[in-house]
């Protein structure tokens, strides 16, 4: 199994742009968001190749990637680890594009970092961090139907601050565990301002080829039916969101009540004076964690049960 390069970042932090750029390296293939890693991990604690391939035939993402279950089957064998079996799916995708190494970019996995560590013990990580207030502006304006809403889906600046703070803190904790050789933290603001230098540093860290043409993605990225990815029709652009002029004062205050200390720690400007999380902010974070835990527990139960197969027939 080749060691993957996993792009981390809270939703609307620029991870799609970074994925598109890195995918243009001849040394790496990163598909669009996978979503299926926790599902397969829950359903296949012990890998039976036939059952694993049968489940793959029920996952629409593979068809969207141009990967057939039959492309993965020869890479599976009895007794292999769950992580190696899941990696075989990505390896088939990379092989189909003539690439030696695979990666992933799925912001939802910020909630499953411990799982990624267990499945892919040699993975490298690039964590793209964006000012959470700008990310909130983008996230809260996403059109309905862009992705499935869950019990933990943020719908206010305060709720998004909970998701942003918990995700960023968890990824930074992962970085401390795996060490600087496997974790690189990158600011979105520098990425769009000094794109070539930042991408070159990522490639050096990940040991994949760098070429300035990786940034020549405009007109080559497929954004059909993806209104939330229209920024890919233009080169990296500074200031596409500015919380200072676009965010309501009450929303700025609500976000900073929850995540102001982390913003300061990351070097971002803070409008309201630092005072730590007050009782209301701590309650909001606790409530978010509880909703997220409840959603994950319910999803895990459903995905492990026979109900999942009945609800997801083979695609044929």
Steps between C-alpha positions, in 0.01 A plus 500: 500500500635842408486769764214743429504878514186619678387860472331617820288808553164613629236554230553810283867529592629471144563126504331443163734751335801336662379155392463610139852645500667201667314257274680660206834366625613193305578339834158517664132429428241657731138439399199705598364438849467132589264491802515118514802443724310492834226292338738229378695504825179444697379219275829315456693461820615172349537501124319240295593596141170385350291693751725803466466504120124456533484810720712693251238426235250697711705821535419765234826687562701226330294529185552878506876438524496252212603212727328162468488249786680263265793743489539462876436127538848382383657721768313329785588184690390313809650623824593847379431792730196721457728794427680311224168396345371858499834621365458252212202703379710816482792308348273380221396861437863616492608214274225591254663841467855374480590641842716317758341646812154589623349763725166605642321825576173463690431770763251270672798292614602778737251320727681168452869579540559217745356258246731633227799448731404138563421417139798673339786498755753639250283780358629851453269794568470851364272710720362809327385758756286799404373782718186338636290813458566505126432126483174558689388764251558258214347200677181673613435630147531161331188414296250252642562143388876541466547223754297297745398680817552310824408565860836672539471715188593859600243760401628803696835671544520372858430141392755520220754638748452182704566281195799711392663512843451132577624395156805727495599405854461129422714525187772690683497236773541236229797697369665493841451122520639412157773764495621756246619240253142391439302817572519840333278793597431757229306827518240545229578871486863432410400222261295737282754784529818298435361192329811374324721525809241330722429217258871444445550470877215248524645294218842504665352384829297228328783401265295537182603683182424872480435689179371856470245370250321341796356848556372519143168335589258770378278353229615149582311434823153351461254722688186395314214477748722625783394856569702503823822440301472788255821653638685233301415700188753763609860487625580520873353832615564696816203643689208309346343522847558769763328458833597858596260647242260212429424346839239645734643630826286260704633206298860613545444522873328160512783335305771659713320407823555137402825509302667835573788350698578257219485778242761692702715190544502456123598864449168634378366840600234500768239774519360438849727497806621159612319359797484127434181307437212623713230270631285535189794423271602196703141377487495545121818293461368229733170491311680470166715214629190320629311539171802382304549197725130411468513530123816287474355233727179483297685491169728226630207286611315537169808440287593180682150357477335306213287811446791669323510237227123515450513876465799489263446242225785407269531753221547243226 
